[in-house]
Amino acid sequence: MTTIELKAQLRKEIENEQNYSIIEKVQAYYRRLKTAPCRFTDDELIEEVRRSVEDANSGGGKTLTEMRKKHPRI
């Protein structure tokens, strides 16, 4: 999927959404993503992704339920 197609799909989904709370949360999350500084260089990010994949493949991590308990607003 291209960036243009993804934007069009997201725009359509947002336009069809009737729940104000969901739209508000999407907007807040988007703004947070846009203002958050990048903590990694490209090489650091690649290494972090590799470690994360290895951790997930070896059974590491938390379940969705555990994460929702830890971060209830997500």
ROLORO-823185 format. One record per residue (C-alpha): residue number from 1; x, y, z; residue in one letter. Coordinates in steps of 0.02 Angstrom, whole numbers. Example, Ala and Ser with C-alpha at 12.3 -4.5 7.8 and 13.67 -1.06 7.14 Angstrom:
2
@i: 1, px: 615, py: -225, pz: 390, aa: A
@i: 2, px: 684, py: -53, pz: 357, aa: S
***
This chain:
74
@i: 1, px: 0, py: 0, pz: 0, aa: M
@i: 2, px: 69, py: 171, pz: -45, aa: T
@i: 3, px: 73, py: 320, pz: 71, aa: T
@i: 4, px: -64, py: 404, pz: -31, aa: I
@i: 5, px: -175, py: 249, pz: -20, aa: E
@i: 6, px: -144, py: 234, pz: 166, aa: L
@i: 7, px: -187, py: 418, pz: 194, aa: K
@i: 8, px: -346, py: 400, pz: 91, aa: A
@i: 9, px: -399, py: 247, pz: 189, aa: Q
@i: 10, px: -364, py: 331, pz: 356, aa: L
@i: 11, px: -456, py: 488, pz: 302, aa: R
@i: 12, px: -607, py: 385, pz: 250, aa: K
@i: 13, px: -609, py: 288, pz: 414, aa: E
@i: 14, px: -599, py: 449, pz: 515, aa: I
@i: 15, px: -735, py: 532, pz: 412, aa: E
@i: 16, px: -850, py: 382, pz: 442, aa: N
@i: 17, px: -814, py: 374, pz: 629, aa: E
@i: 18, px: -958, py: 438, pz: 734, aa: Q
@i: 19, px: -883, py: 418, pz: 907, aa: N
@i: 20, px: -810, py: 587, pz: 958, aa: Y
@i: 21, px: -702, py: 507, pz: 1092, aa: S
@i: 22, px: -614, py: 394, pz: 967, aa: I
@i: 23, px: -579, py: 539, pz: 848, aa: I
@i: 24, px: -512, py: 641, pz: 993, aa: E
@i: 25, px: -397, py: 500, pz: 1048, aa: K
@i: 26, px: -333, py: 472, pz: 870, aa: V
@i: 27, px: -295, py: 657, pz: 855, aa: Q
@i: 28, px: -204, py: 663, pz: 1023, aa: A
@i: 29, px: -103, py: 508, pz: 979, aa: Y
@i: 30, px: -57, py: 578, pz: 809, aa: Y
@i: 31, px: 1, py: 741, pz: 886, aa: R
@i: 32, px: 103, py: 647, pz: 1016, aa: R
@i: 33, px: 188, py: 546, pz: 878, aa: L
@i: 34, px: 228, py: 703, pz: 779, aa: K
@i: 35, px: 305, py: 795, pz: 927, aa: T
@i: 36, px: 401, py: 650, pz: 1006, aa: A
@i: 37, px: 586, py: 663, pz: 968, aa: P
@i: 38, px: 670, py: 512, pz: 891, aa: C
@i: 39, px: 780, py: 428, pz: 1020, aa: R
@i: 40, px: 877, py: 317, pz: 901, aa: F
@i: 41, px: 994, py: 334, pz: 754, aa: T
@i: 42, px: 953, py: 223, pz: 605, aa: D
@i: 43, px: 1079, py: 92, pz: 661, aa: D
@i: 44, px: 1017, py: 96, pz: 841, aa: E
@i: 45, px: 838, py: 77, pz: 782, aa: L
@i: 46, px: 883, py: -73, pz: 673, aa: I
@i: 47, px: 972, py: -154, pz: 820, aa: E
@i: 48, px: 826, py: -118, pz: 936, aa: E
@i: 49, px: 705, py: -199, pz: 813, aa: V
@i: 50, px: 818, py: -352, pz: 797, aa: R
@i: 51, px: 827, py: -371, pz: 986, aa: R
@i: 52, px: 639, py: -350, pz: 1000, aa: S
@i: 53, px: 604, py: -482, pz: 869, aa: V
@i: 54, px: 726, py: -603, pz: 952, aa: E
@i: 55, px: 643, py: -569, pz: 1120, aa: D
@i: 56, px: 470, py: -599, pz: 1049, aa: A
@i: 57, px: 525, py: -759, pz: 962, aa: N
@i: 58, px: 598, py: -824, pz: 1125, aa: S
@i: 59, px: 435, py: -795, pz: 1218, aa: G
@i: 60, px: 480, py: -629, pz: 1297, aa: G
@i: 61, px: 363, py: -482, pz: 1313, aa: G
@i: 62, px: 193, py: -454, pz: 1389, aa: K
@i: 63, px: 19, py: -504, pz: 1338, aa: T
@i: 64, px: -105, py: -375, pz: 1277, aa: L
@i: 65, px: -199, py: -392, pz: 1441, aa: T
@i: 66, px: -41, py: -356, pz: 1541, aa: E
@i: 67, px: -3, py: -204, pz: 1434, aa: M
@i: 68, px: -181, py: -136, pz: 1452, aa: R
@i: 69, px: -166, py: -152, pz: 1641, aa: K
@i: 70, px: -1, py: -59, pz: 1637, aa: K
@i: 71, px: -62, py: 73, pz: 1513, aa: H
@i: 72, px: -252, py: 87, pz: 1534, aa: P
@i: 73, px: -272, py: 240, pz: 1421, aa: R
@i: 74, px: -212, py: 148, pz: 1264, aa: I
***
